[in-house]
Amino acid sequence: MEDVTDVAFRTLIARYGKPDVAFTEFTSADGLVRADEKGRRQLRKKLLYSDIERPIVAQLFSAKPEYMREASKMVAEMGFDGIDINMGCPVNEVVRQQCGAALIQNPALAREVIRAAKEGFYGSPTSPECPVSIKTRLGYNEDTLETWLPELLSENPSAITIHARTRKEMSDVAAHWERVHGRLKFETMCNTRCCTRRLLSAMEMSKISPMQE
Ligand SMILES: Cc1cc2nc3c(=O)[nH]c(=O)nc-3n(C[C@H](O)[C@H](O)[C@H](O)COP(=O)(O)O)c2cc1C
């Protein structure tokens, strides 16, 4: 969470109640690639982590495949265990750049961004081994999960986290938990085929079963 779950916060949590997986605050891939040295140093603070947090996943956002590819390469070199792509942030500043929840309205571009992240992080846009996951919402103005989710699943992400509201709903209504239940729960939470060994063992420890082929 932006401005909340920084490295100090996460390290404290890891020490006293270790989560199976930790995610950084969301970070602009475009900024990491394009900012001047000072700006880049500032952004990289969001990507500080401690080893106790592992597996640690960097959350990035971008609507530009070339910047996502480049930033994912940087993140791999920084030693992260995976990348989570934010496709759920509803704030105007992010959506105006076609990033975050705006990508729900452009599935073709969203899929390109996922492939670019895999290519940057792992060297292959289609590798099922590459630990790239997605955080998203039920839809943009309307709940379009029935069509949006299959688009994401086509790219074989390691996991999909769903904020059970639309972008339009921001955080103003109760979450539609029934939408993340049953079939969707199976398809998303259990789609662990392409997790790294570390993520897999974390899931084994928490008794989440990998998807049955
Ligand atoms: C201040 C704030 C910062 C957030 N930052 C992020 C973020 O960086 N990445 C992300 O995926 N979600 C972020 N979120 C969304 C939350 O992770 C979560 O999905 C959302 O608040 C829904 O949970 P709730 O119904 O308990 O509020 C943020 C939410 C808040 C309130």
The ligand as an ORCA input file, in Angstrom:
! r2SCAN-3c Opt
* xyz 0 1
  C      -3.634      4.379      1.079
  C      -3.784      3.191      0.179
  C      -2.725      2.803     -0.609
  C      -2.829      1.689     -1.450
  N      -1.755      1.329     -2.198
  C      -1.835      0.219     -2.965
  C      -0.715     -0.208     -3.731
  O       0.350      0.429     -3.759
  N      -0.848     -1.342     -4.444
  C      -2.001     -2.087     -4.452
  O      -2.064     -3.116     -5.112
  N      -3.077     -1.707     -3.757
  C      -3.012     -0.576     -3.012
  N      -4.108     -0.186     -2.290
  C      -5.348     -1.005     -2.332
  C      -5.366     -2.000     -1.176
  O      -4.284     -2.892     -1.266
  C      -6.643     -2.824     -1.157
  O      -6.762     -3.587     -2.343
  C      -7.882     -1.976     -1.048
  O      -7.725     -1.006     -0.054
  C      -9.113     -2.845     -0.788
  O      -9.128     -3.345      0.504
  P     -10.206     -2.770      1.580
  O     -11.561     -3.087      1.046
  O      -9.846     -3.508      2.841
  O      -9.922     -1.287      1.658
  C      -4.046      0.945     -1.482
  C      -5.101      1.347     -0.672
  C      -4.999      2.439      0.135
  C      -6.168      2.838      0.987
*
